[in-house]
């Protein structure tokens, strides 16, 4: 029987774990939230600074680019310098960038806003891989799935709720006080840093070899080229789009630099990216599936517009439908993690991909033709569970299972980087379906002008139906690829994860 002293030690340890888990999950949540929280404020910011849409979109684009660049670099630094110090520096940069974004209004400087967004993104790029690696390695393998489930829940829900949170803050404080979209991060960052100094554990590497600065530089240029080029592709007219000076020079430049990057990494004493990931079949499959899940996640961006059009809702109110996705993905993520511990990762990820397929097919065959509240909700519930069972948890688990623990930060950073390719491609591909549908409206209305509103709404519904059919199709592709992933059989009996 345990003594009182032993019980007290166990409770104290659990309390410490709870604080550590909370500090990492808070960081993941605010980092993921900020990928979309600024979206509702973009047009307000543009008007205040007197800039057009082409310039204003850089508020979002520059964050996406800097975030993608920072992920592998910060992950490597965490492997070398320890997770605690890199995580706290990342949180500090995120808070500093948030402060700069807000102060740009008082300074009347759009340039300051962009610079602050870069600083914020660099911090955000360091938060996710470090926090995920801590959850993935601090728990024994038989409990890893449940631990990563919390990460998937925080990351997935925050990503989905970003735009809704931005709208809510704007409603509370008013459009003239848009800096509060950024200021809300500052007290959270302060709490993480203060408590983190005392409670977060640190692990340092004995590695003394110099950092691969040339490799870091080449990877930065390649990432910028690929991400910017992909974001500018117009999928309604791919051939002409690829010939655009906003696309091909950047993709071509990245392609030209790629051999030099491989050459450098093969000779570097401590490469910034392990090229062995791309020759390992299971890791390569994991990364390809991660790109697909990134594309699927971006479908959530269109849910407000989908709901408003399908249900005839007031403009701006469709954002509340995102809550359905958030709730069911938030439930699905920890449940999937627990099931992974018991049954393995392949069947659980397969269930998630089947859920995404079911949601996409339901939207195409049922909701598009019969857009009732019931059908929209069923579609979102299926997609939400699909996201909960696919986003983060299974793929992080798969990556950690095939890499060394000492490079967990770098491995998960690489996975996050390739997922960013999917999140960059997703909106461009999906908006093409809506654009193509919209082009059909004038001709259809001309044939029956008395039904103009109904025709316009149903035609756009068709576009959304085809968009969600695309989600189902790429989910099927990922499901087929998953069949070729080699999962080792579990040898340890599963117990419940200790309360944190």
N, C-alpha and C positions, 0 to 999 in steps of 0.2 A: 504494500500500500504506500502511495506517495506521501512523503512528509509535507508539513505546511510550507517548509522552506522550498522544497522542490516545486510545489504547486505555485508558490509566489514567483519563482524564477521562470516557470513556464508562462504564467500570465504576463510577466514583464516582457518576456521575449515576444509574445504575441502582440503586446501593445506596441513594441518597437517595430515589428513587422508591419503593423497597421499604419504607423506614421510613415514608414519608408514607402509602402505601397501607395499611400495617399499622395505623397510628394511627387512620385513619378507619374501617377495617373493624372494629377492636376496639370503637370507639364505637357503630357500628351494631349490632354483635352484642349488647353488654350492654344497649343501649337497647331492642332488640326482645325480648330474652330476658325482661326484667322485666315485659312485658305478661302473662306467664303463670306466671313462676317462683313467685309468691306463692300461686297457687291451691291447691297441696297443703297449705300451711301455714295456710290461712284458718280452718279449723275448730279447729285447735290454738290459734291466736291468740284466737279467740272464747271458747274455754273458759277461757283464762288471764285474759282481761279480764272474763269473766262477762257477755258480751253475746249477743244472739240472732242468728239468721241475717239478719234484716232489717237489723240494724245492721252486722253483720260483713261483708256484701257490699260495703259502702262502701270497704273496703280495696282492692277491685278497681275499683269504679265511680268513685271520686274520682280515681284515676290515669288512667282512660280519659278522663274529662271534661277534666281539666287538661292532659293530653297533646294532646288535640284542639285546645284553646284556644291552647296554646303554639306549635303548628306554624306557622301563618301569621305570627305576630308575630315569632318568632325568625328565620324565613326572611327577613322584611323587614329586620330589623336586620342580618342578614348581608349583604344587598345594600348597606346603607348604611354599615356600620362595618367590613366585611371579614370573611371566613370564619374566619380564624384566631382572632381575639379572641372572636367569638361562639361558635365551636365549643368553645374551651377554657373559656369561662364556662359553657357548657351542660354540659360534662363535670364541671366543678367542682360545679355545682348538683346534678347527678345523684349524685355521690359524697357530697355533704353531706346530701342527702335520704336516701341509703342509710344513712349513719351515724345520722341521726335516727331512722329506722325501727328500727334495732337497739337504740338507747338507750331507746326507748319501753318496752322490757321492764323495764329497771332502774328507770325512772321510774314504772312502773305506770300509764302514761297512754295511753289509746287515742286521745285527742285529739292528743297529740304524734305518734302513728303516722300519723294522717290528715294532719296538717300536713306531716310529712316526706314523705309520699307525693305531696303536691301539689308540693313543691320538687323531688322526684325526677322527676316527670312533666314539669315545666317544662324541666328539663335534657334529658330524653329527647326532648321535642318540638323542641329545637334541634339535636340531634345528627343526626337522619336527613336533613332537607332540605339541611343544609350539606354533610355528607359526600357525599351523592349528587350534589349540584351540582358538587363538586370533581372527582369521577370523570367526570361528564358533560361538563365543559368543559376539563379539563386535557389531554385526549387529542384528537387530530384526529378529525373526523367519521367517517372511514373505520375508525377503531379504537374508536369510542365504545361500540358494542354490547358488545364483549368487556370493556371497563372496567366498564360498568354491570352486566355479568354477575356480577362479583365482589360488587357491592353486593346484587344479587338473591339470590345464594347466602347471604351473611351474614344478610341480613334474613329471608329465608324459613326457613332452617334454625333460626335463633334463635327465631322465632315459634313454629315447630312444636315445638321441643324445650323450650320454657319450663317447662311443667308437669313434664316428665320430669326436667329439671335440678333443679327444686324438690324433687321426691320423692327424688332421689339425695342431695341435701344433707341432707335431713331424716333419711334412713337412716344417713348417715355420722355426723352430729353428735347425732342424737337429737331428739325432739320438744321437749324442754325448752330446746334451744338453737336455736330457730327464727330468732333474729336473724342467724345465719350465712347465711341465704337472702339477706340484704341486705348483710352485711359482705363477702361475696365480691366485690362490685363495687368496694370502696374501693381495694385495691392496683392494680386495673386502671386505675381513674380516675387514680390518682397517676402511674402510668407514662405514660399518655397526656399528662397535663399537663406533666410534666417534660421528656419528649422533644419534645412539641409546641412548647414554647417555643423550642427550638433548631432544629427541623427543618421545622415546617409553614410553608409560604409564606402570605403575606397579600396580599390585594388590597382596596383601599379605593375607595369611590365618591367622586367629586367633588361629589356631591349635598349642598347646604347648606340645602335647604328643611326646615322643621320636620316632625317626625313627625306622622302623622295620629292623634292620641290619641283624638279622638271616634270616628273610624272603628274604631280598635282596640277601644274600649269596646263599640260596637254589635256588632261581629263576635264579641266574647267572649260577650255575652249571647245572641246568635242561636245560636252554636255550642252553648252550654250547654243552651239550650232544646230544640234539635233532638236532640242526642245523648241527653239525659236522657229526653225524651219517647219517642223510638224504643226505647230500652232497656227501657222499662216496658210496651210493648205486648204483650198476650197474644194470640198468633196462633191460639190455639184458640177464641177468642171475640172477634174484632176489634171488632164494633160496641159491645159492652159495655165492652171495654177502652179504646176511644177516648173513651168517656164518663167514664172514671175521672179523678179529680182528680190522679192521678200521671202522666197523659198529656196530656189536651187543654189545660190551662192553659199548659203549657210549649211545645207545638207552636203553639198560637194566639199566644202571646207572641212567639215567634220570627217568625211570619208577619206580625204587626203591625209589628215592628221592621224587617223587610226593606225596605220602601219608604224608610224613613228612612236605612238604610244605603246604598242605591243613590243616594239624593239627596246624601248626604254625600260618597260616593266620586267622584261626577261633578264635584264642586266642589273636592275636596281637591287641593292642589298636588302632593302625593306620596301617593296613596292606598295603603292597606295591602293592598288586593287589586285587581288589574287586572280591571275589569268586562268588558273586551274578550274575556276568556277565554270568557265565556258567550254571546258573539255570534259567535265563530269556530267554524264547524261541526266542524272537525277536533279542536280542543281540547275542545269539548263532548262529542264522541264518546269521546275519550280518558278524560274524567272519568267518564262513565257506565259505560264498560267497567271502569274502576278500582273503582267501587262493586261491580260484579258480582264482580270478583276478590277483593275484600275479603270478600264473603259466602262465596265458595268456600273461601277460606283458613280461615274459622271452622269448616268441616267437620272440620278436623283436631282440634278440641277434643273431638269425640265419638268419635274413633278408639279410645281406651282402652275406653270403655263398649261400643262396637260389637264390639271383639275379645273382651272378657270374656263378653258375652252370646252371640255367635255360636259361640265355641269352648268355652264352659263353663270359662273360665280363672278362677283364683283372683282375688278382688276385690283391686284394686290392682296386679295384674301386667300389665294391658292397656296401661299406659303405655309398655312396651317396644316395642309394635307401632308406636309413633310413630317409632321409629328407621327403619323402612322408608320412611315418608314423607320423613323428614329426609335420608336417604342419596340417594334418587332425585331429590328436589327440589334437593339440593345439587349433584348431578351435572348436572341439567338447566339450572340457571341460567347457569353460565359457558358451557356448550355452546350454549345459545340465543343468548347474547350474541355469540359468535363467528359463528354462522350468520347473525345479523342483519347483521353487517358484510359478509357475502358476498352474501346474498340479499334483504336488506331486511326491514323489521319486520313487514309484514302477513302474509306466509306463515308466519313463525316463530310469531307470536302465534296465528295460526290453528291451527297444529299443537298448541300448548299447550291451546287451548280444546277442540280435538278430543280431546286426551288426557283432559281433565277429563270431557268427555261420555262417553268410552269407559269410564272408571272408574266413573262414576255409573250408566251403563246395565248394566255388568257386575254391580255390587252389587245392582241392582234385579232383574234377570232371572236371575242365577245365584247369587250369594252368599247372598241373603236366603232362597232356597229350599233351597240346598245349602251350608250354612256349614262348609266344610272349611278346613283350614289353607291348602291350595293356592289355593282361591278367594279367601280373605281377602287373601292375599299378592298375588295377581294384581291384585285391586282396588286395593290400596294402592300398588303399583308404578305403575299407570296414573295414579292420582290424584297421586302424587308427581311423576312426569314432567310432568303437566299443570300443577301448581303451579310447578315449576321453569321452565317455558317461559312462564308468564304473570305470576308475581309479580315486580313491580319492573322488571326489565330492559326489556321491550318498551314498557311504558307510560311509564316515565321517558324512554326514547329518543324516543317519539312527542311527549311534552310539550316536550322540549328542542328538537326539530326545528321546532316551531311557535311558539317564543317567542324573545325576544332574550336573548343571553348575559348581558347586564348584570342581568337579572332572573331568572336561573336559580334562585337560592335561593327566591324568592317563588313562581315557577312550580311548582317541585317541592313546595314547602310546600302550595300549593293542591291539588295532586294528592293528597298524603298526607292532607289534611283530608277530601276527598271520599271517599277510600278508607276513612277512619274511619267514615263513615256505613254502609258495607257491613259493617265489622267489628262495629258496634253492632247492626245489624239481623240479621246472620247467626245468632247463637245463639238469639235470640228466635223466629225463623222455624223453625229446625231442631228445637228442642226441642218445638215444637208437634206435629211428626210422631210423636215418641216418646210424648208425652202422650196423643195421640188413640189410638195403638195400645194403650197401657197401660189405657185405659178399657174396651177390649174384652175384656180378660183374664177378669174375673169371670164374664161371660156364657158364654164359651167353656169355662171350667173347669167351670161348673155342668152343662154338657151332657156332659162326660166327665171326672169328678173323678179317675179313676185315672191320668190322663196330665197332671196339673196342671203339673208342672215343665216337661215338654216343650212343652205348649201355651203356657205363659207365655213361654218362650224363643223359640219360633217366632213368636209374635205380636209381640214386641218386634223380632224380626228384620224383620218386615214394615214396622214403623215406620221402621227404619233404611233399608230398601230404598226407601221412599217419600222419605225425606230425601235419599238419594243420587240418586234420580230427579229431584228438584228441582234438585240441582247440575247434572245433565245438561241440564235444561231452560233454566236461566239461562245456561249455557255456550253453548247454541245461540243464545239471544237476543244475547249478546255477539258471537258469530261473525257473525251477520247484520249487526249494527251496524258491525263491522269492515270489511265490504265497502264501506261508504260513506266510509271514511277515505281521504283523498287523499295518497298517498306520492310524494315526488319521487324520480325515478330517480337512482341513484348515478352520479356522473361520475368517481370516483377508483378506481383499481385498489386492491385490498385486499392488504395485507401482514399478516403475523402481528404481534400486539401484542408490543412489547419485553418481555422478562422483568422482572417487578417482584417 
